[in-house]
Amino acid sequence: MTYNDIDFNNKTILITGGAGFIGSNLAFYFQNNFPMAKVVVLDCFRNSETFSNGNLKSFGHFKNLLGFKGVVISGDITDKKLLKNLELNYKFDYIFHQAAISDTTVSEQDLMIRTNVNAYEDLLKIAINHKANMIYASSAATYGDSNKFEIGYEQPNNAYGFSKVMMDNITYEYLKQDLDISIVGLKYFNVYGPKEFYKNKTASMIVQFGHQLLKGLTPKLFEGSDKILRDFIYIEDVIQANIKACNPKKSGVYNVGTGKARSFEDIVNILQKELEINNGKEYIPNPFVGSYQFFTQANIESTKENLGYEPRHEMEDGIKAYLPEIKRLYNEEVK
């Protein structure tokens, strides 16, 4: 399914973070719908390196790209020599910048800023030079402790959210210029769906709860989970937003969610119903109080108006569509 009238055939497209969750889904969107497009995936593929919190430094995984026929480059977006080579060796029409340190519990602030903020501006300069429309990943983490999920009400409570605010600020500065390109930042809310599994502990609770249930375990929820509400968005709607952002009515930063907050209790209830498994629920203390969002709900009015975006998946629909992949992963990767 295509989401607008743009013919991406014979276009050259860069996807940073292309072996990750959203990036790999984008890569296959182009491959499946526009086989003549030249898709270049750049990713800092995983190795054994970890942050001080014990989590992997990169979640890029080759299995997310099995069947991909485009160009794959392993490299770090902070590597200026690599970026210069990309600038000289290609002429991009679109840049989808998904690469980032996206782990909200990472405490290495220096690395977070270099990777998320400084590298974004370097890529933006390439986009301007190539006259390539830029679509990049911002985040709902920018809102942090805010109780208003609208552009301009950002109040990040961790280094990741702060870094995304700084990226958005760079965008606003560049948009003051008379540019030949569009720049669109997409503030993703809680994305779930196929190809997220290799994010390990930072994958959505939908796949984690699904695998707990399939193992015969009782799903563990934070205390008060019926009151912890998030805007959960299925990956297909995120891809829709990215494609529609290629030709916006107006450049800017936009929320990408459903506009409806749902609870973690809802997730477990839907999964248990669809899987026909009832293992009850176990409640545990929340160790992240102080740096944890207890409520998110995207205001998507400007996204609808300027991108033509319209979410198509209720949580029930998204989980139902995702279940065959959750089961496949359980049988092939978890069991």
C-alpha positions in Angstrom: 0.0 0.0 0.0 1.3 3.5 -0.9 0.4 6.6 1.1 0.7 9.4 -1.5 1.2 10.0 -5.2 5.0 10.4 -5.1 6.8 8.0 -7.4 10.0 7.0 -5.6 11.2 4.9 -8.5 14.6 6.1 -9.7 15.0 8.2 -6.6 18.0 7.7 -4.2 16.9 7.4 -0.6 19.1 7.3 2.5 17.8 5.7 5.6 20.0 6.1 8.7 19.3 3.5 11.4 18.0 1.3 8.6 18.7 -1.9 10.3 16.6 -0.8 13.3 12.9 -1.0 13.9 11.4 1.9 12.0 14.3 2.2 9.5 14.0 -1.4 8.3 10.3 -1.1 7.8 10.9 2.0 5.7 13.5 0.2 3.6 11.0 -2.6 2.8 8.2 -0.1 2.1 10.3 1.3 -0.7 11.6 -2.0 -1.9 8.1 -3.5 -2.0 6.3 -0.6 -3.6 9.1 1.1 -5.7 11.5 -1.6 -6.9 13.4 0.9 -9.0 14.2 3.1 -6.0 17.9 3.1 -4.9 17.7 2.6 -1.1 20.9 3.1 0.9 20.8 1.8 4.5 23.3 3.2 7.0 23.4 1.6 10.4 25.8 1.2 13.3 25.2 -2.6 13.5 25.3 -4.1 16.9 28.4 -5.5 18.5 29.1 -6.4 22.2 29.6 -2.8 23.3 27.2 -1.6 26.0 26.3 1.6 27.8 26.9 1.9 31.6 23.3 0.8 32.1 24.2 -2.6 30.5 22.1 -2.1 27.3 23.6 -2.5 23.9 25.0 0.6 22.2 23.3 -0.4 18.9 20.1 -2.3 18.2 20.7 -2.6 14.4 20.3 -6.3 13.4 20.9 -8.0 10.1 17.8 -10.1 10.6 15.6 -6.9 10.2 17.0 -6.7 6.6 16.8 -10.3 5.5 15.5 -10.1 1.9 16.6 -6.5 1.4 18.2 -5.8 -2.0 19.5 -2.3 -1.6 22.9 -0.9 -0.4 23.9 -1.6 3.2 26.7 0.5 4.9 27.9 -0.2 8.4 29.0 3.0 10.1 28.4 5.6 12.8 26.6 8.8 12.0 29.1 10.7 14.1 31.9 9.7 11.7 32.5 12.9 9.6 34.6 11.0 7.1 31.8 8.6 6.5 29.3 11.4 6.0 31.7 13.2 3.6 31.9 10.0 1.5 28.1 9.7 1.5 27.9 13.3 0.4 30.4 12.8 -2.5 29.4 9.4 -3.7 25.6 9.8 -3.8 23.0 12.3 -4.7 20.1 11.8 -2.4 16.5 12.8 -3.1 15.2 11.9 0.4 16.9 11.4 3.7 15.0 9.5 6.5 17.1 10.0 9.6 16.1 7.3 12.1 19.5 6.7 13.7 19.9 7.7 17.3 20.6 6.6 20.8 17.0 6.0 21.7 17.4 4.4 25.1 15.9 6.8 27.6 17.9 5.3 30.5 21.3 6.0 29.0 23.3 8.3 31.3 26.2 9.1 28.8 25.0 12.6 28.0 28.1 13.6 26.0 27.6 10.7 23.6 23.9 11.3 23.4 24.4 14.9 22.3 27.1 14.1 19.8 25.1 11.2 18.3 21.6 12.7 18.3 22.1 16.4 18.0 25.4 17.2 16.3 25.2 14.4 13.7 21.7 15.5 12.8 23.0 18.9 11.8 25.8 17.3 9.8 23.2 15.2 7.9 20.9 18.3 7.4 23.7 20.1 5.7 24.1 17.1 3.3 20.3 17.2 2.7 20.5 20.9 1.8 23.5 20.4 -0.5 21.8 17.5 -2.3 18.3 19.2 -2.3 17.0 16.2 -0.5 13.9 16.4 1.6 14.7 15.6 5.2 12.4 13.5 7.4 13.8 12.7 10.9 12.8 11.0 14.1 11.9 13.3 17.0 10.2 11.8 20.0 7.3 12.1 22.4 10.0 11.9 25.1 10.5 15.6 24.4 7.3 16.2 26.4 8.5 14.5 29.6 6.7 16.0 32.5 4.5 18.2 30.4 0.8 17.6 30.6 0.1 19.1 27.2 1.3 17.1 24.2 1.4 19.8 21.7 4.4 21.4 19.9 5.8 24.1 22.1 5.1 22.4 25.4 8.2 20.2 25.6 9.6 19.5 29.1 12.0 16.6 28.8 13.0 14.7 31.9 15.9 12.7 30.5 18.9 13.2 28.2 17.3 11.5 25.3 14.2 13.8 25.4 16.5 16.8 25.7 18.6 15.7 22.7 15.4 15.5 20.6 14.3 19.0 21.7 17.7 20.2 20.5 17.2 18.5 17.1 13.9 20.2 16.8 15.5 23.6 17.7 18.0 23.1 14.9 15.2 22.4 12.5 13.4 25.7 13.5 16.6 27.7 12.9 17.2 26.2 9.5 13.6 26.8 8.5 14.1 30.5 9.0 16.2 30.3 5.8 14.8 30.1 2.3 15.6 26.4 1.6 15.0 24.3 -1.5 14.0 21.4 0.7 11.3 20.5 3.2 12.3 19.4 6.7 9.9 17.4 8.8 10.5 16.1 12.4 8.2 13.4 13.6 7.6 13.0 17.3 6.9 9.3 17.6 4.8 8.2 20.5 4.9 4.6 21.6 5.6 2.6 18.4 5.1 -1.2 18.3 5.0 -3.8 15.5 7.2 -6.1 13.4 11.0 -5.7 13.5 11.2 -4.2 17.0 12.1 -7.5 18.7 15.9 -6.9 18.4 15.6 -3.8 20.5 15.7 -6.2 23.4 14.5 -4.6 26.7 13.6 -1.4 24.9 11.1 -3.2 22.6 7.5 -2.4 23.3 5.7 -4.1 26.1 3.3 -5.5 23.6 5.9 -8.0 22.2 7.3 -8.5 25.7 4.0 -9.3 27.3 3.1 -11.5 24.3 6.2 -13.6 24.9 5.6 -13.8 28.6 2.1 -15.1 28.0 3.3 -17.6 25.4 5.9 -18.9 27.9 3.2 -19.5 30.3 4.3 -16.7 32.6 2.2 -14.2 34.5 2.8 -10.8 32.9 4.4 -8.3 35.2 2.9 -4.8 35.3 4.0 -1.8 37.3 1.7 -1.0 40.2 -1.1 1.3 39.0 -0.8 0.2 35.4 -4.5 0.9 34.8 -3.6 4.5 35.3 -0.4 4.6 33.2 -1.7 5.7 29.9 0.3 6.0 26.7 -0.4 6.7 23.0 0.5 3.4 21.4 0.9 3.6 17.6 1.3 0.7 15.2 4.3 0.7 12.9 2.2 0.9 9.7 0.9 4.3 10.8 4.4 5.5 11.5 5.4 4.5 8.0 2.4 6.4 6.6 3.5 9.5 8.5 7.1 9.3 7.1 5.9 8.9 3.6 3.4 11.7 3.8 6.1 13.9 5.4 8.0 13.7 2.1 5.7 16.2 0.6 4.3 18.3 3.5 2.0 21.3 3.1 4.4 23.0 5.6 7.8 22.0 7.0 7.9 21.7 10.8 7.7 19.2 13.7 4.7 17.0 14.1 3.3 14.5 16.6 2.8 10.9 15.3 0.4 9.0 17.5 -3.2 7.9 17.5 -4.5 10.8 19.6 -5.9 8.1 22.1 -4.2 7.1 25.4 -4.5 3.5 26.4 -3.3 1.6 29.5 -0.8 -1.1 29.9 -3.7 -3.1 31.4 -5.4 -2.8 28.0 -2.4 -4.4 26.3 -2.4 -7.4 28.5 -6.2 -7.8 28.3 -6.2 -7.6 24.5 -3.2 -10.1 24.3 -4.8 -12.6 26.7 -8.1 -12.4 24.7 -6.5 -12.8 21.3 -4.1 -15.5 22.5 -6.9 -17.2 24.5 -4.5 -17.4 27.4 -5.3 -16.1 30.9 -2.3 -16.2 33.2 -3.6 -13.4 35.5 -1.3 -10.4 36.3 1.5 -9.6 38.7 2.1 -6.1 39.9 5.6 -4.8 40.8 7.0 -1.4 42.0 8.0 1.1 39.3 11.8 1.7 39.7 11.7 4.6 37.2 9.5 7.1 39.1 11.0 10.6 38.5 12.0 9.9 34.9 8.9 8.1 33.7 6.0 9.4 31.7 2.7 8.3 33.3 0.5 9.8 30.5 1.0 10.6 26.8 -1.6 11.4 24.2 -0.6 13.1 21.0 -2.4 16.1 19.7 -2.3 15.2 16.0 -4.4 18.1 14.5 -1.5 19.8 12.9 -0.2 16.5 11.6 -3.5 15.8 9.9 -3.7 19.3 8.5 -0.1 19.6 7.2 0.8 16.0 6.4 -2.6 14.6 5.5 -1.9 11.9 8.2 -4.8 9.8 9.6 -4.1 6.9 12.0 -5.7 3.7 10.8 -5.1 1.3 13.6 -6.8 1.1 17.0 -4.7 -0.8 19.5 -7.0 -3.9 19.1 -6.3 -3.8 15.3 -2.6 -3.3 15.7 -2.1 -6.1 18.2 -4.2 -8.5 16.1 -2.1 -7.7 13.0 1.1 -8.1 15.0 0.2 -11.4 16.6 1.4 -13.8 13.8 4.9 -12.1 14.0 4.9 -12.3 17.9 4.2 -16.0 17.6 6.8 -16.5 14.9 9.5 -14.7 17.0 8.5 -16.8 20.0 8.9 -20.1 18.1 12.2 -19.1 16.3 13.9 -16.7 18.7 12.6 -17.1 22.3 11.6 -20.7 22.9 
